[in-house]
Amino acid sequence: MSACTPEPKDEKKTVSFTGAVTSVTVNSAILTAYANLPADVTGDVIMGVVYSTSSSPDFQNGRILTSKELDENNMYQIEVTDLTPNTKYYYKSFLSYNDQTYYGEVKEFTTVQVLASVSTLEAWDVTETKARLGGIVSVFNAGDVKREAAIYYGTDGSDIEVLKTKGSRIGIDDISEDGMFTVNLNALTPSTKYYFVAVVSVEGVEFAGAIKNFTTQDRPTGISVTGESSDVEESSAKLFGWCNQEGAEGTSVVFGIEYSATDLTTAATSITASEKDAENKYCCQATGLSSNTVYYYRAFTLFNGVRSYGEVKSFTTLDFTATITCYTEDVGETTATVSGSLTVTSKETLRQSVTLYYDTKNGSVENLMSNGQRKSISLNQDGSFSANLSSLKNGTTYYYVAVAYVHDKSFNSTVNSFTTLTRNCPSGAVDLGLSVCWATCNLCESGFVSSPEQYGDYFAWGETSSKLNVPYGWSSYKWGNGSYYSLTKYNTHSSDGTVDNKTTLDSEDDVAHVKLGGSWRMPTDAEWTELQNNCTWTWTSNYNGTGVAGRIVTSNVEGYKDKSIFLPAAGYRHDTSLSRSGSDGDYWSSSLLTDYPDLAWFVDFSSAYVRRDGSYRYNGFSVRPVSE
């Protein structure tokens, strides 16, 4: 049995062994299991897992998923999807052969709870029969998940349930990157108060904004009626009118809008409309206007030689200025904070938003907006803002610009720059552009080995000395008290010994820190995962002509692609034997496997694979230190 395979608690009876759950999200998880197949198996073998919200999952109340592949350690993994957030699930493995079915123990996990907020926007572009509604959704912890938006509306808004049962619903598929969604309502009743609410379902969990309302405009009466203005800008506006042609069928009719900044009777500009909608409403676009100016306008209709007018109304063109400034603070190796403020001078309340664009290439505002990374920024009530940038490259200059969008007009700050701090890796370490510096050699009793291809010594998890002529097992493990169910430290389950809920090695039990001091320590499970996800792991059977096999780990991070480390396939020690040296590499993390506290996370590789796995803490694995 390899170092990464949990041994069944009762090998004579255990045929199917339920393993750990990993990668739990709001709607999915990966379940592991082990099959202990006797040598006399004949016929078809079916293996898999059954899971359910029932505490006793079985083939009647649960969902069954099967697997056809076992790895070399008799382990198989099954990904379950379409789960419900914040829900406890129970699962167990099964193995069927020779007309018998064997089950593993029942285990459980709880999917992640979705955290989100929804804001209902105020209605806009409201007319006698139309309105535009929308909302904004922010999802805080669920990543790329399924979001379904809807607007419920009706004339009874006493509560959300009433709106949902008595009102109408419009589903919205298009949700923008910043979470905004909108919908146009038509065929509304004039002079009517409507209530509405924005609702978003995130992986089946529903979040709602506040109930808001609007009242449609009165239906105009008369031959020529002046409507409202809309989309008023600095030099243009849309002006509406209403023409009743009843009784004038077959007669040439001219209708439109007159407007002026002085006197409509002597200096008016006329715009003729070419068509009306089904409700006899028409729109004229006034252009070439002066900013910050009051204009008067009225609808007119001419037929049978008679000119009729609607009432005189007015609008004021916009006159606003905006300035935006930004600067950096708290610049670290991989993080920085960009702060600033937006100042808008206007008599109107205008829509405002800010987006930050940044890149490592110096360029114009246009280039940064086209090619740089972008981050939407929330504005405070006083116009100030702050954005935290992460996953930056250390020792790198970034250029950035803040762009404000005010009433569909853009304003930008100057292009500024900042340089992240340079990481000073200690002697014996290399900077791969990741969150920590990685040592170039393995650990041994006296510190580092003298060259990368040397195996180094083997250490049990949480022990600070290697073992000579002493078996690596529960009987000699420092924190085991002789067995896996008598743990004295680093334990999360009462059935496995003394519970202290420690899940990461203390510095005094971290062999890398004890041997090397300073900021040296063992890497966490997350740091091994970062190394795996951001580097290319190339197998070699003859590293630098030394005849040593292992993996050359080369950074994929821009600016660090010439940096690498070598991890020799040093194998592992179990009992008093050294196993799989030259073919496998087994390297400890400092992270406990919390669902099975007798195991800890490690990285396992060969010429065929690189993977994250859990192993009994007493096994002797290699240690590759890291430094902050």
Summary of the structure (lengths in Angstrom):
residues: 628
radius of gyration: 34.7
end to end distance: 35.8
largest distance: 116.2
contacts: 1997
relative contact order: 0.08
helix: 6%
strand: 44%
